Amino acid sequence: MKGQVDRWGEREVRPGERKRLRIEAGTSFSGATMTLPLMVWRSKQPGPVVGITAAVHGDEINGTGAVRNLVQNPPFTLERGALIMVPVVNVMGFERHSRYMPDRRDLNRCFPGYSGGSLSSRYARVFFDEVIRRCDFIIDLHTAAVRRTNFPNVRTDCDNAECERLARAFGCEVIVNGKGPEGSLRREAVEAGCPTIVLEAGEVWKAEPSVQDLILRGVSNVLAELGMTDQTVESPPHQVIVEETHWVRSESGGFLQFHAAPGDMVDEGQALATNTSLLGTEIEIIRSPHRGIVLGMTTMPAASPGDPVAHIALPSTKRQYQTLEKSIGDLGEDSIEIQLREHLATNITITCQEDES
């Protein structure tokens, strides 16, 4: 275990303490010092150090709300190890309600950073050294990009046994296997020896209640799996690891009527949306070329040619698809999985294709 959480500059965090800290991370255009807020929570007993990070993209604040909830009202008692909780990684983007850093770079392509590089690269270097290198494991919280929503899914490198262990414990229905892009926090952290998972869930600029509930359950599950709490892991009713996903795009410009919602199972050839003129004349029916689960969708009904409409995760076998379909059909109305589907679907209007005129 790395356990490098006792000293942060001149400040000390003793066993059993929780402290709010700020790290100098750069300067603004005016020359003012920019600081990175975080909380360090040490238990009285030794154990793993888990980092919980949010808003690497400054407008993706579902995770920010969840981290604040963990700071204010944690749903567990930390018995062993330590947590480093960072509600906003990209403070400079967050201040501007922007995905990007002020130099127009994507911070999540700049890790591990370079102290003599661009503003984003320098910022990434500070964060990597001050947070990532102190951690044994990382949970990184994201949402879809602007004008899209994501059905909750965990992304990680399942070729790494510890990454897969974290992903399964977190408890999403869908795990997407992949190393991640070069320069992303998760890929570079794993290469530095820190197993990392990414949650993708919900929309930008929101703290969605059902997504917050899912994150709190997922974090609690991971800590239980690592033996940091005395709780038990709350397993999901079903879980599938997918190796491939596919974006379905519009062929023409128009105004979309949606026929599928985030989390829906769809068959090959099933209508996802009807593209019409502004006066309702049908232009095209956009169909799924695959059998799978709707992992993400646009929330913008106005479409240009080539715009992404739906993101389909592809189960590797027909049996896997059928098992997932049946399990979803058996979900209880009060389950978090059903609540997520209902809440995320309120962002778009869903109609049945056969009811259209």
Summary of the structure (lengths in Angstrom):
residues: 357
radius of gyration: 21.0
end to end distance: 62.7
largest distance: 69.2
contacts: 1279
relative contact order: 0.12
helix: 26%
strand: 31%
